[in-house]
Amino acid sequence: MKEVQPVSKQIIIRASIEEFLIPPVKDGLVLGKRSPIGCRAIQKALELLTPDQFEHIEFEDEVLSDIIIRRAILNRITKEKLIKFVTQNIKPLMTEKEILHLDLQVIINLEEKV
């Protein structure tokens, strides 16, 4: 008979830890049409944590339903340009059941000849 070798078992736990931010959303969220948490629930939570800092953009799409965006971002880019950016660049990366965080950098270059 062959001798049975003991099975080697190793458990590894890795953790990435960062500070919990209030609100837990940096610049915005993109919600899929069938996301597990509805837009109203997210809006309510954000409004309780940070009143008047986020704006809701609702639109018709086969994958996406809503964008919740920090108002300060909308001072730098129009809603139309944001929707175009999200639908062209982020929509292909997600499903209708997902919610994706947005970390946006809107860079504005200004030049004036005097």
Kinemage of the C-alpha trace (Angstrom):
@kinemage 1
@onewidth
@group {chain A} dominant
@subgroup {mainchain}
@vectorlist {calphas} color= white
{ca met a 1} P 0.000 0.000 0.000
{ca lys a 2} L 1.036 3.510 -0.740
{ca glu a 3} L 1.577 5.781 2.151
{ca val a 4} L -0.909 8.685 2.163
{ca gln a 5} L 0.813 12.027 2.200
{ca pro a 6} L -0.692 14.680 4.449
{ca val a 7} L -2.428 17.483 2.581
{ca ser a 8} L -0.765 20.844 2.936
{ca lys a 9} L -3.204 23.619 3.706
{ca gln a 10} L -2.377 27.272 3.860
{ca ile a 11} L -4.739 30.151 4.496
{ca ile a 12} L -3.640 33.642 3.597
{ca ile a 13} L -5.546 36.783 4.475
{ca arg a 14} L -4.643 40.053 2.824
{ca ala a 15} L -6.210 43.343 3.792
{ca ser a 16} L -6.130 46.782 2.322
{ca ile a 17} L -7.227 49.292 4.908
{ca glu a 18} L -8.073 52.920 4.437
{ca glu a 19} L -9.956 55.538 6.370
{ca phe a 20} L -13.744 55.502 6.028
{ca leu a 21} L -14.623 58.772 4.411
{ca ile a 22} L -17.743 60.789 5.054
{ca pro a 23} L -19.396 60.623 2.656
{ca pro a 24} L -18.234 57.245 1.392
{ca val a 25} L -18.482 58.623 -2.161
{ca lys a 26} L -15.666 60.744 -3.539
{ca asp a 27} L -16.967 62.449 -6.679
{ca gly a 28} L -19.940 60.391 -7.731
{ca leu a 29} L -21.667 57.107 -8.491
{ca val a 30} L -22.966 55.559 -11.693
{ca leu a 31} L -25.930 53.270 -11.093
{ca gly a 32} L -26.934 50.449 -13.359
{ca lys a 33} L -30.582 50.068 -14.284
{ca arg a 34} L -30.975 47.038 -11.980
{ca ser a 35} L -28.474 47.969 -9.245
{ca pro a 36} L -28.966 46.287 -5.849
{ca ile a 37} L -29.495 49.627 -4.089
{ca gly a 38} L -31.841 52.170 -5.565
{ca cys a 39} L -30.975 55.749 -6.315
{ca arg a 40} L -33.432 57.153 -3.755
{ca ala a 41} L -31.851 55.136 -0.929
{ca ile a 42} L -28.363 56.302 -1.881
{ca gln a 43} L -29.531 59.905 -2.204
{ca lys a 44} L -31.182 59.760 1.210
{ca ala a 45} L -28.019 58.393 2.842
{ca leu a 46} L -25.791 60.992 1.180
{ca glu a 47} L -28.186 63.787 2.116
{ca leu a 48} L -28.047 62.723 5.768
{ca leu a 49} L -24.236 62.519 5.745
{ca thr a 50} L -23.482 65.590 3.650
{ca pro a 51} L -26.480 67.803 2.902
{ca asp a 52} L -26.614 69.579 -0.469
{ca gln a 53} L -23.297 68.263 -1.823
{ca phe a 54} L -24.543 65.843 -4.496
{ca glu a 55} L -26.862 66.186 -7.456
{ca his a 56} L -28.910 63.468 -9.105
{ca ile a 57} L -28.879 63.077 -12.891
{ca glu a 58} L -31.468 60.659 -14.236
{ca phe a 59} L -31.556 59.522 -17.845
{ca glu a 60} L -32.914 56.783 -20.086
{ca asp a 61} L -30.466 54.071 -21.133
{ca glu a 62} L -30.507 50.292 -21.538
{ca val a 63} L -27.695 49.800 -18.954
{ca leu a 64} L -27.473 52.976 -16.841
{ca ser a 65} L -30.183 54.733 -14.883
{ca asp a 66} L -28.619 57.416 -12.710
{ca ile a 67} L -25.521 59.430 -11.945
{ca ile a 68} L -25.080 60.949 -8.514
{ca ile a 69} L -22.385 63.588 -8.788
{ca arg a 70} L -20.730 66.085 -6.455
{ca arg a 71} L -22.091 69.564 -7.209
{ca ala a 72} L -18.577 71.028 -7.329
{ca ile a 73} L -17.843 68.848 -10.379
{ca leu a 74} L -20.832 70.371 -12.172
{ca asn a 75} L -19.248 73.811 -11.694
{ca arg a 76} L -16.487 72.618 -14.053
{ca ile a 77} L -18.345 70.445 -16.572
{ca thr a 78} L -21.914 70.526 -17.861
{ca lys a 79} L -24.387 67.730 -17.168
{ca glu a 80} L -24.535 67.001 -20.889
{ca lys a 81} L -20.753 66.564 -21.169
{ca leu a 82} L -20.698 64.404 -18.039
{ca ile a 83} L -23.476 62.153 -19.371
{ca lys a 84} L -21.662 61.854 -22.711
{ca phe a 85} L -18.397 60.958 -20.941
{ca val a 86} L -20.091 58.360 -18.731
{ca thr a 87} L -22.072 56.733 -21.544
{ca gln a 88} L -19.091 56.574 -23.906
{ca asn a 89} L -16.356 55.584 -21.449
{ca ile a 90} L -17.836 54.030 -18.310
{ca lys a 91} L -20.963 52.321 -19.608
{ca pro a 92} L -18.969 49.759 -21.676
{ca leu a 93} L -17.185 48.680 -18.472
{ca met a 94} L -20.270 47.899 -16.395
{ca thr a 95} L -23.425 45.832 -16.240
{ca glu a 96} L -26.927 46.959 -15.378
{ca lys a 97} L -26.605 45.389 -11.899
{ca glu a 98} L -23.555 47.381 -10.806
{ca ile a 99} L -22.849 50.621 -8.997
{ca leu a 100} L -19.488 52.198 -9.823
{ca his a 101} L -17.630 54.881 -7.859
{ca leu a 102} L -16.373 57.891 -9.772
{ca asp a 103} L -13.092 59.557 -8.938
{ca leu a 104} L -12.930 62.359 -11.468
{ca gln a 105} L -10.270 64.886 -12.281
{ca val a 106} L -11.616 67.729 -14.338
{ca ile a 107} L -8.648 69.735 -15.533
{ca ile a 108} L -9.257 73.192 -16.920
{ca asn a 109} L -6.422 74.998 -18.643
{ca leu a 110} L -6.795 78.757 -18.759
{ca glu a 111} L -4.657 81.115 -20.749
{ca glu a 112} L -4.955 84.834 -21.142
{ca lys a 113} L -2.800 87.093 -23.229
{ca val a 114} L -2.280 90.489 -21.674
